[in-house]
């Protein structure tokens, strides 16, 4: 009896896998990215509450979104900052600018609305806004909200944050002389409004 010889089946050639299906090799984060992540996280930890209060005092109707946008912008521009010490000033300036832009946008939008929608009587402020403002501060905040935007900004930055005139000028993008003018006019108007309420 003859033994049958078996011929092995041909081995198929490997099929190339399209690159779209290949998982990218994990690349370790660059030191600059890690420094940016740590820096922004630290900035958030230290200044989120104060930036939220700043946005509320400046009159933002959505302070949480304004502050979130400010942190997003500083995250994007982190590598271009002169140093980490400049980050807080940049963040403060960004919150001021975004609040100002938001208020302008709302003023324009409200002018073009024929009949503003009626708000229900049970409309409630956000929990963060309510927690930030005590009853004894409401009268002051109401009077502050009636001031022109520049005067309000100058007063909040000077008397609430305790900034120097040069820091206020940087945050608002104006000269130190203009800061003095807005501050003195704002104080006079605020004093008059508070006395009228008594």
Buried (B, 14 or more C-beta within 10 A) or exposed (E): EEEEEEEEEEEEEEEEEEEEEEEEEEEEEEEEEEBBEEBBEEBBEEBBEBBBBBBBBBBBBBBBEBBBBBBEBBBEEBEEBEEEEEBBBBBBBBBBBBBBEBBEEBEEEEEEEEEEEEEEEEEEEEEBBEEBBEEEEEEBBEBBEEBEBBBBBBBBBBEBBEBEBEBBBBBBEBEEEBBBBBBEBBBEBBEEBBEEEE
